[in-house]
Amino acid sequence: MKTNLITPPLLSGLIALALLVPHASPTFAEDSATTAAALSGIAHDAVRYNTVDIDGQEIFYREAGNENAPTLLLLHGFPTSSQQYRNLIPELADSYHVIAPDYPGFGRSAMPDPSEFEYSFANYAALMDGFTDALDLTSYSLYVMDYGAPVGYRLALKEPQAIEALIIQNGNAYEEGLLEFWDVFRTYWTDATDENRESLRGFLNVGATEWQYTHGVPDTHLSRVSPDAWMLDQTYLDRPGNQEIQLDLFYDYRTNVDLYPDFQEFFRAYQPPTLIVWGENDHIFPAEGATPYLRDLPNAELHLIDAGHFILESHGAEVAATIRTFLSKNKTN
């Protein structure tokens, strides 16, 4: 005869445990559903890399976030590409639909021969207009930096109702912002000789590219600036034929200055909510170009940062937090 080793107290405990099992299953299912939802959100926030054909030009762009969220269109500067936003995009993608294209001749977009495509800021703006149509971007906040400013402001002149807000980072629209750095460019604009063109080629070598990233960055933040950033930019600049494209754009920049009064009239007439985040040690677009915006946009929010030209490299997290606060206050759609 076998002895039952399960004592009454132990048996009671096992019965009670068994009664709890049906109640554990829904909790597990709920946890699984929550995990799946969280993973789906993470997938939405992941950066996607795409191309779209605009007027025969293949335009590369980075995209992240939910398409139903408020949209941010990020326009890059020189000598970089949408890669300048590689860290900012993930910082904002949980709340916003973030898109950053490359212009032709920059980054991963097409680089047609200048005999087949006129490299000009007007053409870039026309392509970006087609780009917003192709992606069905009817309204968006516009982040402009360096070359992105004249491209973006041309876009704003054509479709002012699409601009929900402006975020301006070292992007000039005032004569006060063109100081001694621009003297050699002005010489070329007024006298487009081969000699004056060649005098600008030095801005396209690796030393000049590194200088743009590191000049004006305080020692406390210099270690944040990734060498990969300027080396990637230089790789694109060193492609056969690319330097001539950049020199063409240096010459065409004069057309942006001619449009400064029109850009300023747009600011005055439409008064978009505006955030200005500016590296105050920038030698290319110094702080003297930031403060005049307040004449035409008196309600703009201005932050002068102890940084250089590429503040997202040295102060990216701080700028992202400032953008979040600004956009939440202005409740873009």
Secondary structure as GFF3:
##gff-version 3
##sequence-region A 1 333
A	DSSP	alpha_helix	8	45	.	.	.	ID=ss1
A	DSSP	beta_strand	48	54	.	.	.	ID=ss2
A	DSSP	beta_strand	57	64	.	.	.	ID=ss3
A	DSSP	beta_strand	71	75	.	.	.	ID=ss4
A	DSSP	three_ten_helix	82	85	.	.	.	ID=ss5
A	DSSP	alpha_helix	88	92	.	.	.	ID=ss6
A	DSSP	beta_strand	97	101	.	.	.	ID=ss7
A	DSSP	alpha_helix	121	134	.	.	.	ID=ss8
A	DSSP	beta_strand	140	145	.	.	.	ID=ss9
A	DSSP	alpha_helix	148	158	.	.	.	ID=ss10
A	DSSP	three_ten_helix	160	162	.	.	.	ID=ss11
A	DSSP	beta_strand	163	169	.	.	.	ID=ss12
A	DSSP	three_ten_helix	175	177	.	.	.	ID=ss13
A	DSSP	three_ten_helix	180	182	.	.	.	ID=ss14
A	DSSP	alpha_helix	183	190	.	.	.	ID=ss15
A	DSSP	alpha_helix	194	198	.	.	.	ID=ss16
A	DSSP	three_ten_helix	201	204	.	.	.	ID=ss17
A	DSSP	alpha_helix	206	214	.	.	.	ID=ss18
A	DSSP	three_ten_helix	222	224	.	.	.	ID=ss19
A	DSSP	alpha_helix	227	237	.	.	.	ID=ss20
A	DSSP	alpha_helix	242	252	.	.	.	ID=ss21
A	DSSP	alpha_helix	254	258	.	.	.	ID=ss22
A	DSSP	alpha_helix	260	270	.	.	.	ID=ss23
A	DSSP	beta_strand	274	279	.	.	.	ID=ss24
A	DSSP	three_ten_helix	287	289	.	.	.	ID=ss25
A	DSSP	alpha_helix	293	296	.	.	.	ID=ss26
A	DSSP	beta_strand	301	305	.	.	.	ID=ss27
A	DSSP	alpha_helix	311	330	.	.	.	ID=ss28
###
